[in-house]
């Protein structure tokens, strides 16, 4: 061993001899409230935020007339049947009987 190691061992042994059982007693228990005001405030803010989120969902989704309701497709108004002239075709083709299809053997 070197001289430095011998000196360190001697110093550690001297300090260890100074420690008694009275120095090794338990620490005093902590005193005061377990939950601080700041921690209670954080819990309260979290609860208020959760309640506000539930209220917002109820207002947006569950109530009638909410902005998230599907938009109904407008239905055209009913029309009375025409009893006058028949409507003219716009393509210029006059409707008639379908041409006959013949098969050749």
C-alpha positions as CSV (number, residue, x, y, z in Angstrom):
1,X,0.0,0.0,0.0
2,X,1.0,3.5,-0.6
3,X,1.5,6.2,2.1
4,X,-1.7,8.0,0.9
5,X,-3.8,4.8,1.3
6,X,-2.4,4.2,4.8
7,X,-3.2,7.8,5.9
8,X,-6.8,7.5,4.5
9,X,-7.4,4.2,6.3
10,X,-6.2,5.7,9.5
11,X,-8.4,8.8,9.1
12,X,-11.5,6.6,8.3
13,X,-10.8,4.4,11.3
14,X,-10.5,7.4,13.7
15,X,-13.7,8.9,12.5
16,X,-15.5,5.6,12.8
17,X,-14.4,5.3,16.4
18,X,-16.0,8.7,17.1
19,X,-19.5,7.5,16.1
20,X,-21.7,6.2,18.9
21,X,-25.1,4.7,19.2
22,X,-26.6,8.1,20.1
23,X,-25.5,9.4,16.7
24,X,-27.3,6.6,14.9
25,X,-30.8,7.4,16.3
26,X,-33.8,7.7,14.0
27,X,-34.6,11.1,12.5
28,X,-37.6,13.0,13.9
29,X,-40.8,12.4,12.0
30,X,-42.0,15.2,9.7
31,X,-44.5,17.5,11.1
32,X,-47.1,19.6,9.4
33,X,-49.8,18.8,6.9
34,X,-49.2,15.9,4.5
35,X,-51.1,17.6,1.6
36,X,-49.9,21.1,0.9
37,X,-52.0,23.9,-0.3
38,X,-50.3,23.8,-3.7
39,X,-51.1,20.1,-4.2
40,X,-54.7,20.6,-3.2
41,X,-55.0,23.4,-5.7
42,X,-53.6,21.2,-8.5
43,X,-56.2,18.5,-7.7
44,X,-59.0,21.1,-7.6
45,X,-58.0,22.5,-11.0
46,X,-57.9,19.0,-12.5
47,X,-61.4,18.2,-11.1
48,X,-62.8,21.6,-12.4
49,X,-61.2,21.0,-15.8
50,X,-62.7,17.5,-16.1
51,X,-66.2,18.8,-15.1
52,X,-65.9,21.5,-17.7
53,X,-65.0,18.9,-20.4
54,X,-68.1,16.8,-19.5
55,X,-70.4,19.8,-19.6
56,X,-68.9,20.9,-23.0
57,X,-69.5,17.4,-24.4
58,X,-73.1,17.3,-23.1
59,X,-73.8,20.7,-24.7
60,X,-72.2,20.0,-28.0
61,X,-73.4,16.4,-28.6
62,X,-76.5,15.6,-26.5
63,X,-78.7,18.7,-26.8
64,X,-80.9,19.1,-29.9
65,X,-79.8,21.8,-32.4
66,X,-76.2,21.4,-31.5
67,X,-73.5,22.3,-34.1
68,X,-72.5,18.6,-34.3
69,X,-75.9,17.4,-35.4
70,X,-76.0,16.1,-39.0
71,X,-77.4,18.6,-41.4
72,X,-80.8,17.4,-42.8
73,X,-81.0,17.3,-46.6
74,X,-83.8,19.6,-47.8
75,X,-86.7,17.8,-49.4
76,X,-88.1,19.4,-52.6
77,X,-91.7,20.5,-52.3
78,X,-94.4,18.2,-53.7
79,X,-95.6,19.0,-57.2
80,X,-99.0,18.4,-58.7
81,X,-99.2,16.1,-61.8
82,X,-99.2,18.0,-65.1
83,X,-102.4,17.8,-67.0
84,X,-101.5,20.0,-70.0
85,X,-99.3,19.4,-72.9
86,X,-96.7,16.7,-72.6
87,X,-93.1,17.9,-72.1
88,X,-91.1,18.2,-75.3
89,X,-87.9,16.1,-75.4
90,X,-84.8,18.3,-75.3
91,X,-82.5,16.0,-77.3
92,X,-84.3,16.1,-80.6
93,X,-84.9,12.3,-80.6
94,X,-88.6,11.4,-80.7
95,X,-89.4,8.5,-78.5
96,X,-90.9,5.5,-80.2
97,X,-91.0,1.8,-80.0
98,X,-87.7,0.0,-79.5
99,X,-86.2,-1.5,-82.6
100,X,-86.6,-5.3,-82.9
101,X,-83.5,-7.4,-82.5
102,X,-83.4,-10.4,-84.8
103,X,-81.1,-13.3,-84.5
104,X,-79.5,-15.0,-87.4
105,X,-78.8,-18.7,-87.2
